Each structure stands twice: as C-alpha cells, then as structure tokens.
Amino acid sequence: MSQRFCEICHKPIDEERAEALPDTQLCMEHAVEARKYGGEFLLSTKTEVISKQGSLKKNYGGISTSQQRNTKAMQKLLDDHRRQKGG
C-alpha cells in the first residue's frame, strides 16, 4: 500500500489506520479533532421495506449504510490549522 498523507497537516497517515479506513484522508490527530465538527464522515442508513404496496403490515428487509465526506468539517479543520500556523 502506498503512503498517504493527511489532508490537513500533510503528515503520513498511520498504515494501520489507512488500511482499516481506506477512505480516510486524516491522520489520527486530526480525525479526533474532526469529531467536534461531526467527524470526517457523515453516515446514513436506509431500511428496505419489502411489504406489498398498500399493505398495512410493514415488513422490513436489510439496512444499507453509506458514508459521505463531511466537507464542512474538513474546511473548518483546515481553517483551524491555518490559524494555528499563523497563515
């Protein structure tokens, strides 16, 4: 696996973290800091309804999950980092 770097500080992302979370773009320090803005990713779920159309009885199938990058949190982190660095 090739080395990846944090989108905020440009330090290497720990190999175990990158392997466990293939979509991450943050080092552990900034991932923890991102929690105050809702985290690196926004997670959502959708429950599949498999009952017949018009039926009063609801039957549910599986649950699918998806994640989307929390762009607002990423921008706030970047802004914080720039302020701390004086630029």
Biopython code that builds the backbone (N, CA, C, O; Angstrom):
import numpy as np
from Bio.PDB.StructureBuilder import StructureBuilder

atoms = [
    (1, "MET", "N", (0.856, -1.176, 0.000)),
    (1, "MET", "CA", (0.000, 0.000, 0.000)),
    (1, "MET", "C", (0.902, 1.240, 0.000)),
    (1, "MET", "O", (1.869, 1.299, 0.760)),
    (2, "SER", "N", (0.600, 2.204, -0.825)),
    (2, "SER", "CA", (1.417, 3.410, -0.897)),
    (2, "SER", "C", (1.082, 4.343, 0.269)),
    (2, "SER", "O", (-0.033, 4.344, 0.791)),
    (3, "GLN", "N", (2.069, 5.123, 0.652)),
    (3, "GLN", "CA", (1.925, 6.053, 1.766)),
    (3, "GLN", "C", (0.925, 7.155, 1.418)),
    (3, "GLN", "O", (0.968, 7.716, 0.323)),
    (4, "ARG", "N", (0.031, 7.458, 2.348)),
    (4, "ARG", "CA", (-0.913, 8.569, 2.183)),
    (4, "ARG", "C", (-0.635, 9.611, 3.235)),
    (4, "ARG", "O", (-0.087, 9.312, 4.296)),
    (5, "PHE", "N", (-1.021, 10.849, 2.935)),
    (5, "PHE", "CA", (-0.726, 11.960, 3.823)),
    (5, "PHE", "C", (-2.012, 12.670, 4.219)),
    (5, "PHE", "O", (-2.977, 12.734, 3.458)),
    (6, "CYS", "N", (-1.990, 13.200, 5.434)),
    (6, "CYS", "CA", (-3.140, 13.909, 5.991)),
    (6, "CYS", "C", (-3.457, 15.143, 5.148)),
    (6, "CYS", "O", (-2.560, 15.896, 4.770)),
    (7, "GLU", "N", (-4.711, 15.334, 4.866)),
    (7, "GLU", "CA", (-5.170, 16.475, 4.071)),
    (7, "GLU", "C", (-4.958, 17.799, 4.802)),
    (7, "GLU", "O", (-4.906, 18.852, 4.167)),
    (8, "ILE", "N", (-4.838, 17.758, 6.124)),
    (8, "ILE", "CA", (-4.708, 18.976, 6.916)),
    (8, "ILE", "C", (-3.232, 19.333, 7.162)),
    (8, "ILE", "O", (-2.796, 20.434, 6.826)),
    (9, "CYS", "N", (-2.471, 18.406, 7.743)),
    (9, "CYS", "CA", (-1.091, 18.711, 8.152)),
    (9, "CYS", "C", (-0.031, 18.124, 7.222)),
    (9, "CYS", "O", (1.151, 18.446, 7.344)),
    (10, "HIS", "N", (-0.446, 17.274, 6.303)),
    (10, "HIS", "CA", (0.436, 16.638, 5.315)),
    (10, "HIS", "C", (1.438, 15.666, 5.934)),
    (10, "HIS", "O", (2.434, 15.315, 5.302)),
    (11, "LYS", "N", (1.176, 15.230, 7.169)),
    (11, "LYS", "CA", (1.998, 14.188, 7.796)),
    (11, "LYS", "C", (1.463, 12.834, 7.337)),
    (11, "LYS", "O", (0.290, 12.727, 6.979)),
    (12, "PRO", "N", (2.313, 11.789, 7.341)),
    (12, "PRO", "CA", (1.853, 10.461, 6.914)),
    (12, "PRO", "C", (0.705, 9.944, 7.781)),
    (12, "PRO", "O", (0.704, 10.116, 9.000)),
    (13, "ILE", "N", (-0.260, 9.313, 7.136)),
    (13, "ILE", "CA", (-1.353, 8.638, 7.849)),
    (13, "ILE", "C", (-0.830, 7.275, 8.252)),
    (13, "ILE", "O", (-0.250, 6.560, 7.436)),
    (14, "ASP", "N", (-1.034, 6.912, 9.515)),
    (14, "ASP", "CA", (-0.594, 5.625, 10.036)),
    (14, "ASP", "C", (-1.094, 4.494, 9.135)),
    (14, "ASP", "O", (-2.258, 4.480, 8.736)),
    (15, "GLU", "N", (-0.215, 3.557, 8.823)),
    (15, "GLU", "CA", (-0.540, 2.475, 7.894)),
    (15, "GLU", "C", (-1.751, 1.652, 8.347)),
    (15, "GLU", "O", (-2.594, 1.287, 7.528)),
    (16, "GLU", "N", (-1.838, 1.360, 9.654)),
    (16, "GLU", "CA", (-2.971, 0.582, 10.174)),
    (16, "GLU", "C", (-4.282, 1.347, 10.008)),
    (16, "GLU", "O", (-5.312, 0.763, 9.672)),
    (17, "ARG", "N", (-4.234, 2.648, 10.246)),
    (17, "ARG", "CA", (-5.432, 3.486, 10.083)),
    (17, "ARG", "C", (-5.868, 3.510, 8.622)),
    (17, "ARG", "O", (-7.051, 3.359, 8.319)),
    (18, "ALA", "N", (-4.920, 3.698, 7.729)),
    (18, "ALA", "CA", (-5.231, 3.748, 6.301)),
    (18, "ALA", "C", (-5.801, 2.417, 5.815)),
    (18, "ALA", "O", (-6.678, 2.391, 4.952)),
    (19, "GLU", "N", (-5.305, 1.323, 6.367)),
    (19, "GLU", "CA", (-5.808, 0.008, 5.971)),
    (19, "GLU", "C", (-7.210, -0.240, 6.521)),
    (19, "GLU", "O", (-8.061, -0.797, 5.828)),
    (20, "ALA", "N", (-7.450, 0.172, 7.766)),
    (20, "ALA", "CA", (-8.760, -0.038, 8.399)),
    (20, "ALA", "C", (-9.830, 0.879, 7.817)),
    (20, "ALA", "O", (-10.996, 0.497, 7.720)),
    (21, "LEU", "N", (-9.429, 2.097, 7.429)),
    (21, "LEU", "CA", (-10.361, 3.090, 6.878)),
    (21, "LEU", "C", (-9.828, 3.560, 5.521)),
    (21, "LEU", "O", (-9.195, 4.612, 5.442)),
    (22, "PRO", "N", (-10.074, 2.805, 4.470)),
    (22, "PRO", "CA", (-9.499, 3.121, 3.168)),
    (22, "PRO", "C", (-9.861, 4.506, 2.621)),
    (22, "PRO", "O", (-9.122, 5.046, 1.798)),
    (23, "ASP", "N", (-10.970, 5.084, 3.057)),
    (23, "ASP", "CA", (-11.398, 6.391, 2.551)),
    (23, "ASP", "C", (-10.890, 7.560, 3.378)),
    (23, "ASP", "O", (-11.130, 8.714, 3.023)),
    (24, "THR", "N", (-10.187, 7.281, 4.484)),
    (24, "THR", "CA", (-9.748, 8.377, 5.345)),
    (24, "THR", "C", (-8.712, 9.253, 4.653)),
    (24, "THR", "O", (-7.898, 8.781, 3.859)),
    (25, "GLN", "N", (-8.766, 10.522, 4.971)),
    (25, "GLN", "CA", (-7.782, 11.475, 4.468)),
    (25, "GLN", "C", (-7.175, 12.260, 5.622)),
    (25, "GLN", "O", (-6.556, 13.304, 5.417)),
    (26, "LEU", "N", (-7.359, 11.745, 6.843)),
    (26, "LEU", "CA", (-6.868, 12.440, 8.035)),
    (26, "LEU", "C", (-5.974, 11.539, 8.867)),
    (26, "LEU", "O", (-6.203, 10.333, 8.963)),
    (27, "CYS", "N", (-4.947, 12.140, 9.470)),
    (27, "CYS", "CA", (-4.147, 11.432, 10.454)),
    (27, "CYS", "C", (-5.007, 11.270, 11.711)),
    (27, "CYS", "O", (-6.082, 11.861, 11.811)),
    (28, "MET", "N", (-4.535, 10.479, 12.653)),
    (28, "MET", "CA", (-5.334, 10.214, 13.856)),
    (28, "MET", "C", (-5.596, 11.500, 14.637)),
    (28, "MET", "O", (-6.701, 11.701, 15.139)),
    (29, "GLU", "N", (-4.595, 12.369, 14.744)),
    (29, "GLU", "CA", (-4.755, 13.622, 15.481)),
    (29, "GLU", "C", (-5.901, 14.454, 14.917)),
    (29, "GLU", "O", (-6.732, 14.961, 15.672)),
    (30, "HIS", "N", (-5.949, 14.595, 13.614)),
    (30, "HIS", "CA", (-6.985, 15.427, 13.007)),
    (30, "HIS", "C", (-8.327, 14.698, 12.920)),
    (30, "HIS", "O", (-9.375, 15.344, 12.891)),
    (31, "ALA", "N", (-8.310, 13.382, 12.879)),
    (31, "ALA", "CA", (-9.564, 12.628, 12.919)),
    (31, "ALA", "C", (-10.255, 12.841, 14.261)),
    (31, "ALA", "O", (-11.474, 13.004, 14.318)),
    (32, "VAL", "N", (-9.475, 12.840, 15.341)),
    (32, "VAL", "CA", (-10.039, 13.089, 16.673)),
    (32, "VAL", "C", (-10.550, 14.524, 16.751)),
    (32, "VAL", "O", (-11.631, 14.777, 17.283)),
    (33, "GLU", "N", (-9.767, 15.462, 16.219)),
    (33, "GLU", "CA", (-10.173, 16.866, 16.229)),
    (33, "GLU", "C", (-11.447, 17.094, 15.397)),
    (33, "GLU", "O", (-12.258, 17.961, 15.724)),
    (34, "ALA", "N", (-11.615, 16.319, 14.332)),
    (34, "ALA", "CA", (-12.788, 16.464, 13.459)),
    (34, "ALA", "C", (-14.086, 16.115, 14.172)),
    (34, "ALA", "O", (-15.161, 16.531, 13.739)),
    (35, "ARG", "N", (-14.000, 15.364, 15.251)),
    (35, "ARG", "CA", (-15.208, 14.974, 15.989)),
    (35, "ARG", "C", (-15.988, 16.182, 16.483)),
    (35, "ARG", "O", (-17.215, 16.134, 16.574)),
    (36, "LYS", "N", (-15.282, 17.276, 16.806)),
    (36, "LYS", "CA", (-16.003, 18.452, 17.300)),
    (36, "LYS", "C", (-16.841, 19.106, 16.205)),
    (36, "LYS", "O", (-17.695, 19.943, 16.497)),
    (37, "TYR", "N", (-16.607, 18.734, 14.957)),
    (37, "TYR", "CA", (-17.387, 19.252, 13.827)),
    (37, "TYR", "C", (-18.266, 18.169, 13.198)),
    (37, "TYR", "O", (-18.795, 18.359, 12.103)),
    (38, "GLY", "N", (-18.423, 17.045, 13.879)),
    (38, "GLY", "CA", (-19.280, 15.983, 13.372)),
    (38, "GLY", "C", (-18.533, 14.812, 12.765)),
    (38, "GLY", "O", (-19.162, 13.870, 12.284)),
    (39, "GLY", "N", (-17.210, 14.845, 12.772)),
    (39, "GLY", "CA", (-16.409, 13.735, 12.269)),
    (39, "GLY", "C", (-16.040, 13.886, 10.802)),
    (39, "GLY", "O", (-16.561, 14.748, 10.094)),
    (40, "GLU", "N", (-15.131, 13.027, 10.367)),
    (40, "GLU", "CA", (-14.645, 13.063, 8.978)),
    (40, "GLU", "C", (-15.732, 12.662, 7.987)),
    (40, "GLU", "O", (-15.775, 13.174, 6.868)),
    (41, "PHE", "N", (-16.608, 11.750, 8.392)),
    (41, "PHE", "CA", (-17.658, 11.250, 7.510)),
    (41, "PHE", "C", (-19.035, 11.438, 8.134)),
    (41, "PHE", "O", (-19.191, 11.373, 9.354)),
    (42, "LEU", "N", (-20.024, 11.670, 7.288)),
    (42, "LEU", "CA", (-21.423, 11.675, 7.699)),
    (42, "LEU", "C", (-21.984, 10.324, 7.299)),
    (42, "LEU", "O", (-21.896, 9.933, 6.135)),
    (43, "LEU", "N", (-22.558, 9.610, 8.252)),
    (43, "LEU", "CA", (-23.101, 8.278, 7.992)),
    (43, "LEU", "C", (-24.619, 8.345, 7.897)),
    (43, "LEU", "O", (-25.269, 9.095, 8.626)),
    (44, "SER", "N", (-25.169, 7.554, 6.996)),
    (44, "SER", "CA", (-26.624, 7.476, 6.884)),
    (44, "SER", "C", (-27.034, 6.033, 6.650)),
    (44, "SER", "O", (-26.261, 5.229, 6.130)),
    (45, "THR", "N", (-28.256, 5.716, 7.040)),
    (45, "THR", "CA", (-28.789, 4.368, 6.849)),
    (45, "THR", "C", (-30.127, 4.452, 6.134)),
    (45, "THR", "O", (-30.822, 5.467, 6.187)),
    (46, "LYS", "N", (-30.466, 3.373, 5.473)),
    (46, "LYS", "CA", (-31.751, 3.277, 4.795)),
    (46, "LYS", "C", (-32.281, 1.868, 5.024)),
    (46, "LYS", "O", (-31.592, 0.882, 4.760)),
    (47, "THR", "N", (-33.508, 1.786, 5.516)),
    (47, "THR", "CA", (-34.145, 0.496, 5.764)),
    (47, "THR", "C", (-34.971, 0.117, 4.546)),
    (47, "THR", "O", (-35.773, 0.908, 4.051)),
    (48, "GLU", "N", (-34.762, -1.099, 4.074)),
    (48, "GLU", "CA", (-35.504, -1.597, 2.919)),
    (48, "GLU", "C", (-36.877, -2.101, 3.381)),
    (48, "GLU", "O", (-36.957, -2.936, 4.281)),
    (49, "VAL", "N", (-37.943, -1.603, 2.777)),
    (49, "VAL", "CA", (-39.301, -2.057, 3.077)),
    (49, "VAL", "C", (-39.674, -3.068, 2.002)),
    (49, "VAL", "O", (-39.673, -2.750, 0.812)),
    (50, "ILE", "N", (-40.001, -4.314, 2.436)),
    (50, "ILE", "CA", (-40.299, -5.368, 1.464)),
    (50, "ILE", "C", (-41.760, -5.816, 1.500)),
    (50, "ILE", "O", (-42.118, -6.822, 0.886)),
    (51, "SER", "N", (-42.601, -5.074, 2.215)),
    (51, "SER", "CA", (-44.024, -5.429, 2.271)),
    (51, "SER", "C", (-44.690, -5.058, 0.941)),
    (51, "SER", "O", (-44.171, -4.255, 0.167)),
    (52, "LYS", "N", (-45.828, -5.653, 0.709)),
    (52, "LYS", "CA", (-46.580, -5.374, -0.519)),
    (52, "LYS", "C", (-47.085, -3.947, -0.498)),
    (52, "LYS", "O", (-47.440, -3.418, 0.556)),
    (53, "GLN", "N", (-47.117, -3.329, -1.660)),
    (53, "GLN", "CA", (-47.596, -1.964, -1.769)),
    (53, "GLN", "C", (-49.044, -1.872, -1.283)),
    (53, "GLN", "O", (-49.888, -2.675, -1.683)),
    (54, "GLY", "N", (-49.326, -0.911, -0.435)),
    (54, "GLY", "CA", (-50.666, -0.717, 0.096)),
    (54, "GLY", "C", (-50.950, -1.529, 1.346)),
    (54, "GLY", "O", (-51.985, -1.323, 1.981)),
    (55, "SER", "N", (-50.069, -2.443, 1.720)),
    (55, "SER", "CA", (-50.277, -3.270, 2.897)),
    (55, "SER", "C", (-50.089, -2.443, 4.168)),
    (55, "SER", "O", (-49.194, -1.601, 4.244)),
    (56, "LEU", "N", (-50.942, -2.691, 5.165)),
    (56, "LEU", "CA", (-50.803, -2.007, 6.441)),
    (56, "LEU", "C", (-49.692, -2.622, 7.289)),
    (56, "LEU", "O", (-49.133, -1.974, 8.173)),
    (57, "LYS", "N", (-49.387, -3.880, 7.000)),
    (57, "LYS", "CA", (-48.318, -4.555, 7.724)),
    (57, "LYS", "C", (-46.994, -4.234, 7.028)),
    (57, "LYS", "O", (-46.838, -4.445, 5.825)),
    (58, "LYS", "N", (-46.062, -3.726, 7.802)),
    (58, "LYS", "CA", (-44.761, -3.372, 7.237)),
    (58, "LYS", "C", (-43.758, -4.485, 7.505)),
    (58, "LYS", "O", (-43.560, -4.896, 8.648)),
    (59, "ASN", "N", (-43.140, -4.957, 6.459)),
    (59, "ASN", "CA", (-42.061, -5.934, 6.563)),
    (59, "ASN", "C", (-40.778, -5.249, 6.112)),
    (59, "ASN", "O", (-40.730, -4.599, 5.067)),
    (60, "TYR", "N", (-39.759, -5.408, 6.913)),
    (60, "TYR", "CA", (-38.506, -4.740, 6.606)),
    (60, "TYR", "C", (-37.445, -5.754, 6.232)),
    (60, "TYR", "O", (-37.348, -6.829, 6.824)),
    (61, "GLY", "N", (-36.666, -5.398, 5.257)),
    (61, "GLY", "CA", (-35.551, -6.238, 4.821)),
    (61, "GLY", "C", (-34.270, -5.761, 5.489)),
    (61, "GLY", "O", (-34.233, -5.488, 6.688)),
    (62, "GLY", "N", (-33.245, -5.669, 4.695)),
    (62, "GLY", "CA", (-31.945, -5.267, 5.215)),
    (62, "GLY", "C", (-31.821, -3.767, 5.413)),
    (62, "GLY", "O", (-32.706, -2.986, 5.063)),
    (63, "ILE", "N", (-30.721, -3.412, 5.970)),
    (63, "ILE", "CA", (-30.393, -1.998, 6.179)),
    (63, "ILE", "C", (-29.114, -1.723, 5.413)),
    (63, "ILE", "O", (-28.122, -2.436, 5.560)),
    (64, "SER", "N", (-29.145, -0.685, 4.596)),
    (64, "SER", "CA", (-27.933, -0.311, 3.883)),
    (64, "SER", "C", (-27.379, 0.968, 4.497)),
    (64, "SER", "O", (-28.128, 1.849, 4.916)),
    (65, "THR", "N", (-26.068, 1.049, 4.539)),
    (65, "THR", "CA", (-25.415, 2.226, 5.089)),
    (65, "THR", "C", (-24.568, 2.897, 4.020)),
    (65, "THR", "O", (-24.112, 2.248, 3.079)),
    (66, "SER", "N", (-24.367, 4.169, 4.167)),
    (66, "SER", "CA", (-23.479, 4.891, 3.254)),
    (66, "SER", "C", (-22.779, 5.987, 4.041)),
    (66, "SER", "O", (-23.262, 6.442, 5.078)),
    (67, "GLN", "N", (-21.649, 6.391, 3.530)),
    (67, "GLN", "CA", (-20.920, 7.481, 4.174)),
    (67, "GLN", "C", (-20.565, 8.516, 3.121)),
    (67, "GLN", "O", (-20.345, 8.211, 1.949)),
    (68, "GLN", "N", (-20.522, 9.725, 3.583)),
    (68, "GLN", "CA", (-20.218, 10.853, 2.706)),
    (68, "GLN", "C", (-19.222, 11.735, 3.453)),
    (68, "GLN", "O", (-19.356, 11.948, 4.658)),
    (69, "ARG", "N", (-18.244, 12.235, 2.750)),
    (69, "ARG", "CA", (-17.245, 13.102, 3.388)),
    (69, "ARG", "C", (-17.926, 14.335, 3.960)),
    (69, "ARG", "O", (-18.769, 14.952, 3.309)),
    (70, "ASN", "N", (-17.552, 14.681, 5.176)),
    (70, "ASN", "CA", (-18.101, 15.848, 5.862)),
    (70, "ASN", "C", (-17.257, 17.056, 5.429)),
    (70, "ASN", "O", (-16.309, 17.436, 6.117)),
    (71, "THR", "N", (-17.603, 17.643, 4.303)),
    (71, "THR", "CA", (-16.795, 18.717, 3.728)),
    (71, "THR", "C", (-16.762, 19.958, 4.614)),
    (71, "THR", "O", (-15.758, 20.669, 4.645)),
    (72, "LYS", "N", (-17.836, 20.221, 5.325)),
    (72, "LYS", "CA", (-17.851, 21.378, 6.229)),
    (72, "LYS", "C", (-16.847, 21.183, 7.363)),
    (72, "LYS", "O", (-16.122, 22.112, 7.720)),
    (73, "ALA", "N", (-16.805, 19.986, 7.923)),
    (73, "ALA", "CA", (-15.848, 19.699, 8.995)),
    (73, "ALA", "C", (-14.421, 19.787, 8.475)),
    (73, "ALA", "O", (-13.544, 20.319, 9.156)),
    (74, "MET", "N", (-14.184, 19.273, 7.281)),
    (74, "MET", "CA", (-12.840, 19.314, 6.703)),
    (74, "MET", "C", (-12.391, 20.757, 6.493)),
    (74, "MET", "O", (-11.232, 21.083, 6.749)),
    (75, "GLN", "N", (-13.280, 21.613, 6.037)),
    (75, "GLN", "CA", (-12.926, 23.012, 5.811)),
    (75, "GLN", "C", (-12.646, 23.722, 7.132)),
    (75, "GLN", "O", (-11.714, 24.521, 7.226)),
    (76, "LYS", "N", (-13.457, 23.430, 8.157)),
    (76, "LYS", "CA", (-13.232, 24.046, 9.467)),
    (76, "LYS", "C", (-11.899, 23.595, 10.059)),
    (76, "LYS", "O", (-11.185, 24.396, 10.662)),
    (77, "LEU", "N", (-11.561, 22.319, 9.891)),
    (77, "LEU", "CA", (-10.278, 21.814, 10.368)),
    (77, "LEU", "C", (-9.122, 22.521, 9.667)),
    (77, "LEU", "O", (-8.154, 22.937, 10.304)),
    (78, "LEU", "N", (-9.236, 22.647, 8.369)),
    (78, "LEU", "CA", (-8.199, 23.316, 7.588)),
    (78, "LEU", "C", (-8.055, 24.774, 8.015)),
    (78, "LEU", "O", (-6.939, 25.277, 8.151)),
    (79, "ASP", "N", (-9.179, 25.450, 8.227)),
    (79, "ASP", "CA", (-9.149, 26.838, 8.693)),
    (79, "ASP", "C", (-8.483, 26.941, 10.068)),
    (79, "ASP", "O", (-7.665, 27.831, 10.300)),
    (80, "ASP", "N", (-8.840, 26.019, 10.987)),
    (80, "ASP", "CA", (-8.232, 25.993, 12.318)),
    (80, "ASP", "C", (-6.722, 25.799, 12.221)),
    (80, "ASP", "O", (-5.949, 26.482, 12.893)),
    (81, "HIS", "N", (-6.321, 24.864, 11.381)),
    (81, "HIS", "CA", (-4.895, 24.552, 11.218)),
    (81, "HIS", "C", (-4.132, 25.768, 10.681)),
    (81, "HIS", "O", (-3.032, 26.069, 11.144)),
    (82, "ARG", "N", (-4.712, 26.450, 9.719)),
    (82, "ARG", "CA", (-4.052, 27.638, 9.149)),
    (82, "ARG", "C", (-3.941, 28.750, 10.192)),
    (82, "ARG", "O", (-2.923, 29.438, 10.260)),
    (83, "ARG", "N", (-4.993, 28.928, 11.010)),
    (83, "ARG", "CA", (-4.964, 29.941, 12.058)),
    (83, "ARG", "C", (-3.855, 29.646, 13.076)),
    (83, "ARG", "O", (-3.133, 30.543, 13.512)),
    (84, "GLN", "N", (-3.741, 28.365, 13.440)),
    (84, "GLN", "CA", (-2.727, 27.968, 14.415)),
    (84, "GLN", "C", (-1.318, 28.163, 13.869)),
    (84, "GLN", "O", (-0.392, 28.461, 14.622)),
    (85, "LYS", "N", (-1.160, 27.996, 12.574)),
    (85, "LYS", "CA", (0.153, 28.157, 11.942)),
    (85, "LYS", "C", (0.449, 29.614, 11.619)),
    (85, "LYS", "O", (1.559, 29.953, 11.208)),
    (86, "GLY", "N", (-0.558, 30.482, 11.808)),
    (86, "GLY", "CA", (-0.350, 31.905, 11.583)),
    (86, "GLY", "C", (-0.492, 32.343, 10.145)),
    (86, "GLY", "O", (0.056, 33.372, 9.748)),
    (87, "GLY", "N", (-1.227, 31.568, 9.356)),
    (87, "GLY", "CA", (-1.362, 31.951, 7.959)),
    (87, "GLY", "C", (-2.726, 31.774, 7.487)),
    (87, "GLY", "O", (-3.019, 32.051, 6.324)),
]
sb = StructureBuilder()
sb.init_structure("model")
sb.init_model(0)
sb.init_chain("A")
sb.init_seg("    ")
for serial, (resi, resn, name, xyz) in enumerate(atoms, 1):
    if name == "N":
        sb.init_residue(resn, " ", resi, " ")
    sb.init_atom(name, np.array(xyz, "f"), 0.0, 1.0, " ", f" {name:<3s}", serial, name[0])
structure = sb.get_structure()
